């Protein structure tokens, strides 16, 4: 029960953790195996989306800003959160990780890769830190009209978690138009295939960070995945990116 004595951030974090836990994970897992991505119902309500967007102007929350145009990544800005992460961001990261680690470990087995991921986020972060990856990677991304993100992978060191999450914070057709989420799958000895996905406010897309298994005639083989954002036609688009491995 919510009480006036509970800090608002703690209540919001509990709400988000509950929504993630209540997702249909039995249905999501096969969809991830089939396509390498899945879109969830809304896990962040409109007020929580607004609160996350408002953090953009709170400079002390971030450790680094990247200008995509300057780096040749696209057109837009993104900011990596500093430690400690905002309560809502940390709650989402913690809530998603146990479900995704089970899927990630199955993928590792299918690809005959030896590394297994611990069941709890804190254990995985400790593993990242032992490898010198100590900087948090969750981030806010901001696109204006004409903004876009080139197809890419978010790899920050030797330790890479094979799944990540993006949450749309802005309202399609009200705050912005265009700006679809893009995914491209490069398949060995076959044509690449891609998807253009329009998300709804507060919904999340879970997708392969860099590679995933696909069944073939001789067992599973590895396909490469990249993601990006198509150009905005107008407006302002914010998203939250949840990457589970930390950076060097």
C-alpha positions as CSV (number, residue, x, y, z in Angstrom):
1,X,0.0,0.0,0.0
2,X,1.2,3.5,-0.8
3,X,1.6,5.8,2.2
4,X,2.5,9.5,2.4
5,X,5.7,8.5,4.3
6,X,7.1,6.5,1.3
7,X,9.4,8.4,-0.9
8,X,7.9,8.9,-4.3
9,X,10.9,7.3,-6.1
10,X,10.6,4.2,-4.0
11,X,6.9,3.8,-4.8
12,X,7.5,4.3,-8.5
13,X,10.3,1.8,-8.4
14,X,8.1,-0.8,-6.8
15,X,5.4,-0.1,-9.4
16,X,7.8,-0.6,-12.3
17,X,9.4,-3.7,-10.7
18,X,5.9,-5.2,-10.3
19,X,5.0,-4.5,-13.9
20,X,8.2,-6.2,-15.2
21,X,7.6,-9.2,-13.0
22,X,4.0,-9.5,-14.3
23,X,5.0,-9.6,-17.9
24,X,4.1,-12.8,-19.7
25,X,7.6,-14.2,-19.6
26,X,6.5,-17.6,-20.8
27,X,5.2,-16.0,-23.9
28,X,8.1,-13.5,-24.3
29,X,10.9,-16.1,-24.2
30,X,9.8,-18.0,-27.4
31,X,9.3,-14.7,-29.2
32,X,12.8,-13.7,-28.3
33,X,14.1,-17.0,-29.5
34,X,12.2,-16.7,-32.8
35,X,13.0,-13.1,-33.8
36,X,15.7,-11.8,-31.4
37,X,13.4,-9.2,-30.1
38,X,10.0,-8.7,-28.5
39,X,7.9,-5.6,-27.6
40,X,6.2,-5.5,-24.2
41,X,3.1,-3.7,-23.0
42,X,3.7,-0.5,-21.1
43,X,5.8,-0.9,-18.0
44,X,6.3,2.9,-17.3
45,X,3.2,5.1,-16.9
46,X,2.9,8.6,-18.3
47,X,3.9,10.4,-15.1
48,X,6.9,8.2,-14.7
49,X,7.9,8.8,-18.3
50,X,7.7,12.5,-17.7
51,X,9.8,12.2,-14.6
52,X,12.5,10.3,-16.5
53,X,12.5,12.9,-19.3
54,X,12.8,15.7,-16.8
55,X,16.1,14.1,-15.6
56,X,17.6,15.3,-18.9
57,X,18.0,18.8,-17.5
58,X,19.5,17.6,-14.2
59,X,23.2,17.6,-15.2
60,X,24.5,16.1,-12.0
61,X,22.8,12.8,-12.8
62,X,25.0,12.0,-15.8
63,X,28.7,11.0,-16.2
64,X,29.0,11.7,-20.0
65,X,27.2,13.2,-23.0
66,X,27.7,12.0,-26.6
67,X,26.9,14.1,-29.6
68,X,26.1,11.5,-32.3
69,X,26.8,13.8,-35.2
70,X,30.3,14.6,-33.9
71,X,31.1,10.9,-33.5
72,X,29.5,9.9,-36.9
73,X,26.8,7.9,-35.1
74,X,23.8,9.8,-36.4
75,X,22.1,13.0,-35.3
76,X,21.0,13.4,-31.7
77,X,22.4,13.4,-28.1
78,X,22.6,10.7,-25.4
79,X,23.7,10.9,-21.8
80,X,25.0,8.1,-19.6
81,X,23.7,8.1,-16.1
82,X,26.3,8.4,-13.3
83,X,26.4,6.1,-10.2
84,X,24.3,5.7,-8.2
85,X,21.6,5.3,-10.9
86,X,18.2,6.9,-10.4
87,X,15.9,4.6,-8.4
88,X,13.5,4.0,-11.3
89,X,16.3,3.1,-13.7
90,X,18.0,0.8,-11.2
91,X,14.6,-0.9,-10.4
92,X,14.1,-1.6,-14.1
93,X,17.6,-3.0,-14.5
94,X,17.2,-5.2,-11.5
95,X,13.7,-6.4,-12.4
96,X,14.6,-7.3,-16.0
97,X,17.9,-9.0,-15.4
98,X,16.9,-12.3,-13.7
99,X,14.4,-13.1,-16.4
100,X,16.9,-12.1,-19.2
101,X,19.8,-14.0,-17.6
102,X,17.9,-17.2,-17.9
103,X,17.3,-16.6,-21.6
104,X,20.9,-15.5,-22.1
105,X,22.3,-18.6,-20.5
106,X,20.2,-20.8,-22.8
107,X,21.5,-18.8,-25.7
108,X,25.1,-19.4,-24.5
109,X,24.5,-23.1,-24.4
110,X,22.9,-23.2,-27.9
111,X,26.0,-21.4,-29.2
112,X,28.4,-23.7,-27.3
113,X,29.8,-20.7,-25.4
114,X,31.2,-21.4,-21.9
115,X,30.3,-18.2,-20.1
116,X,27.2,-18.4,-17.9
117,X,25.6,-15.3,-16.4
118,X,24.9,-15.1,-12.7
119,X,21.2,-15.1,-11.7
120,X,21.4,-11.7,-9.8
121,X,22.3,-8.3,-11.3
122,X,24.7,-7.5,-8.4
123,X,26.8,-10.6,-9.1
124,X,26.9,-9.8,-12.8
125,X,28.0,-6.2,-12.1
126,X,30.7,-7.5,-9.8
127,X,31.9,-9.7,-12.7
128,X,32.1,-6.6,-15.0
129,X,34.0,-4.7,-12.3
130,X,36.6,-7.5,-12.0
131,X,37.2,-7.1,-15.7
132,X,37.7,-3.3,-15.4
133,X,34.2,-2.4,-16.6
134,X,33.2,-0.1,-13.8
135,X,31.2,2.7,-15.5
136,X,27.4,2.5,-15.6
137,X,25.8,2.3,-19.1
138,X,22.0,3.0,-18.7
139,X,21.3,6.2,-20.7
140,X,18.8,8.7,-21.9
141,X,18.6,9.5,-25.6
142,X,17.2,12.7,-27.2
143,X,16.3,13.2,-30.8
144,X,14.9,16.3,-32.5
145,X,13.3,16.5,-36.0
146,X,15.7,15.0,-38.5
147,X,17.5,13.1,-35.8
148,X,18.4,9.4,-36.2
149,X,20.7,6.7,-34.9
150,X,22.9,4.6,-37.2
151,X,22.8,0.8,-36.9
152,X,25.2,-0.2,-34.2
153,X,25.9,-2.5,-31.2
154,X,26.5,-1.3,-27.6
155,X,29.7,-3.2,-26.7
156,X,31.9,-1.7,-24.0
157,X,34.5,-4.3,-23.0
158,X,35.2,-8.0,-22.8
159,X,32.0,-8.8,-20.8
160,X,28.9,-8.4,-22.9
161,X,25.4,-9.3,-21.8
162,X,23.5,-10.5,-24.9
163,X,20.2,-8.8,-24.3
164,X,19.3,-5.2,-23.7
165,X,16.1,-3.1,-23.3
166,X,14.9,0.3,-24.7
167,X,11.9,2.1,-23.3
168,X,10.1,4.8,-25.2
169,X,9.3,7.8,-23.0
170,X,7.7,10.2,-25.4
171,X,4.2,10.0,-27.0
172,X,4.1,8.9,-30.7
173,X,2.0,11.2,-33.0
174,X,1.8,13.8,-30.1
175,X,5.4,14.5,-29.1
176,X,7.0,13.3,-32.4
177,X,6.4,11.5,-35.7
178,X,8.8,9.1,-37.4
179,X,11.7,7.8,-35.3
180,X,10.9,4.1,-35.6
181,X,13.1,1.6,-33.8
182,X,15.2,-0.4,-36.3
183,X,16.7,-3.8,-36.1
184,X,18.9,-5.6,-38.7
185,X,19.8,-9.3,-38.6
186,X,22.9,-10.3,-40.6
187,X,22.6,-14.0,-41.5
188,X,25.6,-16.1,-42.8
189,X,25.3,-17.0,-46.5
190,X,21.8,-15.3,-46.6
191,X,20.3,-11.9,-47.2
192,X,20.0,-9.7,-44.1
193,X,16.5,-9.0,-42.8
194,X,15.3,-6.0,-40.9
195,X,12.4,-4.6,-38.9
196,X,11.0,-1.1,-38.4
197,X,9.0,-1.0,-35.1
198,X,6.7,1.8,-33.8
199,X,6.6,1.6,-30.0
200,X,4.0,3.1,-27.7
201,X,4.8,5.3,-24.7
202,X,6.1,3.3,-21.8
203,X,6.5,0.1,-23.7
204,X,9.9,-1.7,-23.9
205,X,11.6,-3.5,-26.7
206,X,13.9,-6.4,-25.5
207,X,16.4,-7.3,-28.1
208,X,19.7,-9.0,-28.8
209,X,22.7,-6.8,-28.1
210,X,25.1,-8.2,-30.6
211,X,24.5,-11.8,-31.6
212,X,21.9,-14.6,-31.0
213,X,21.4,-18.2,-31.9
214,X,19.3,-19.4,-34.8
215,X,18.5,-23.1,-35.4
216,X,19.8,-24.6,-38.6
217,X,20.2,-28.0,-40.2
218,X,23.3,-28.8,-38.1
219,X,22.3,-27.2,-34.9
220,X,22.4,-23.6,-33.9
221,X,24.4,-20.9,-35.7
222,X,25.3,-17.3,-34.7
223,X,23.6,-14.3,-36.3
224,X,24.7,-10.7,-35.8
225,X,22.1,-8.1,-34.7
226,X,22.3,-4.3,-34.9
227,X,19.8,-1.6,-33.9
228,X,19.2,2.0,-34.6
229,X,16.5,4.7,-35.0
230,X,14.9,6.0,-38.3
231,X,14.8,9.8,-38.9
232,X,12.3,11.8,-36.9
233,X,9.9,13.7,-39.2
234,X,9.0,16.2,-36.4
235,X,9.0,16.8,-32.7
236,X,11.1,15.5,-29.8
237,X,11.7,11.9,-28.9
238,X,13.2,10.5,-25.6
239,X,14.1,7.0,-24.8
240,X,15.7,5.1,-21.9
241,X,18.3,2.5,-22.7
242,X,19.0,-0.3,-20.3
243,X,22.4,-2.0,-21.0
244,X,23.3,-4.6,-18.4
245,X,27.1,-4.8,-18.8
246,X,29.1,-1.8,-17.5
247,X,31.8,0.0,-19.5
248,X,35.5,0.4,-19.3
